[in-house]
Each structure stands twice: as structure tokens, then as C-alpha cells.
Amino acid sequence: MLRYILYFGAVFLIADHVFTHWGPEIINWLASKFMGREVTVVEGAPYRESLIDKVIHSVRDKLEGDRR
């Protein structure tokens, strides 16, 4: 049971990371393919952070704070 919870967590983190960084591009690409012309359905924010990015930044900040 614990294994399935860990799998679910890993899949959730990967899906969050992929959607955060490439979600609007994927959605617009799929919509363009279905419409047969270039369309923009979703406009992405200039900078977005996924959960993985936030954890990496917080660990990096904590490590830099410990070095000082």
C-alpha cells in the first residue's frame, strides 16, 4: 500500500512539473491540431514554479544560509 502512495506522489509531482512548464504549449498545440490552424487557447505566465522547483529553491536557500 505504501508503494502505491509513493507512486501516486511521484506521478503527481511529475505531472505538476510537466504541466507547469509545458502545459500551455501542449494545450495550444493540441488545439491547433484539432482546429487545423494556429490558435492560442491558453497564455502562459512568463515564469512559473512547480512544486519540485519550489523544493529545490528552498533547499538551496537553506544550504546557502548554513554556509554563511
N, C-alpha and C positions, 0 to 999 in steps of 0.2 A: 504494500500500500504506500509506504514512504517513497518507493521508487517512482510510482505514478505521480505523486505530488511533486517530486523533483523534476520529472519530465514535463509536467504541466508548467511549472515555474520557468524552466528553460525555454520552452516553446513560447510562453508569454513574453519573456524578455527579448527573444529573437524577433518575434512579430512586432513588438513595440519599437525596437531599433530599426527594423526594415521600414515600417510604416512611417516613423518619424522622419527618416532621412530620404526615403524614396517614394513615399505614399502618393503625394500629389502627382509626381511624374508618372507613376504606374496608372493611376486613375485617369489622368488625361490621355495617356497612350491608349488605354483600353477604350475610352470614349471615342477617341479619334478613329480607331479601327472599326468600331461599330457604326459610326456616322459616315465613314468614308471620306472625311475631310478633317482638317486640323481644328480641334475645338479645345477650349480651356474650361474645364468644369470646376476645378479646384486650384486656387492660387496658394502656393506655399509661403510660409513666413520665411524671411531671409535667414534666420538662424533658429534652429530648434534643437533641443536636447532630449535624448531618450533617457530612460532610467539607467541604462548602462553608462551613458556619458556622465550623468549626474554623480553616479557612484565613483567613477574614475576620477572626476574632478575633486570630489570631497576627500578621497583617499590621498590624492596628490597634494591637496592643500594641507591636510593633516600631517603628511610626511615632511613637507616643507616647513611647517610650523615646529615640528620636533627637531629638525636640524638646526634651527636658529637658536 
